[in-house]
């Protein structure tokens, strides 16, 4: 496959221009003005590649190439194009650009697929605006409810439903985004590694065998606001003091679970947040990841018990709200074999890998066969302005995915 390095570079740089934080990394939140500009660019490139372009009810951009077989299941390739706040230009767009370049290669080489192909670009994978994440793929898999669209809100109090309406989508039609598993033959995604392994081991590509499971939830602990100078220590309902008794144990619980299990408190909010007031409320998120669902459950249960003990001993109240629950998945042996064979034939070196990051591929694995390919991240950096993947290394991944796509379409 003769992919074009300059086109790949052009696409990545073009998408990187659509940011609300120029000079301070890439910030492109879903249903934002930056989303709209990136969306128009992607749709334009799809149309130039001869694709039939539409958007599904969840906001996913789809460029379709019909196959020779009528009513045949589709082969999908793509990733997300939303970003974290102040992130890099490769996380997500690397996979979207892989899809765009593959579409161009198919057109230039007059490849007539037996099965139809959909080149896709998804939103809200990061969950950076509304929390949770993997929105577009979950909608496709039938895992997004209408109620969820009203429940989850951004920092300005705007719900997903409101944001969708303002963007031209109808939240009441979210169920129309659901795809029947029998209508999808396979799903392919290229992503940057977001870690140091490939670079450290001097490998060209990472072929993902497993993707970890994720449980993300929010904890709210409610105490009572009092004067910091006149309220004795033994008469306080200090929400922060109570929260500390739980937070201090979470890392310990993950370490006890072992097998690479991790737990992270990524957001923390204290109210009312004044130096002379006893904290009334603490809100924080917990993100647990492991290749074993049993270990995720084990850590979750320990945190729940710690919260119960906290409430009993500290006299405060608490509530837990689930944001994301995704089981660990094993990816397709068939697609792994195809990618490995393509890489070996060209002479690219590969590493068998476990993905510790959540990707749309993990949701799609509950629907169809999935292949996930990693390209190296410079110094393992990601979710920061310094995130970088050399373009020639990205091109190697594009070539393998393009070849794998052609094989799956035969």
Buried (B, 14 or more C-beta within 10 A) or exposed (E): BEBBEEBBBEBBEBBBEBBBBEEEBBBBBBBBEBBEBBBEBBBEBBEEBEBEBEBBBBBBBBBBBBBEEEEBBBBBBBBBBBBBBBBBBBBBBBBBBBBBBBBBBBBEEEBEBEBBBBBBBBBBBBBBBBBBBBBBBBBBBBBBEEEBBEBBBBEEEBBBBBBBBEBEBEBEEBEEBBBEEEEBBBBBBBBBBBBBBBBEEEBBBBBBBBBBBBBBBBBBBBBBBBEBEEBEEEEBBBBBBBBBBBBEBBEEBBEEBEEBBBBBBEEEEBBEEEEEBBBBBBBBBBBBBBBBBEBBBBBBEBBBEBBEEBBEEBEBBBEEEEBBBBBBBEBBEEBBEBBBBBBEEEEBEBBEBBBBBBBBBBBBBBBBBBBBBBBBBBEBBBBBBEBBBEBEBBBBBBBBBBBBBBBBBE
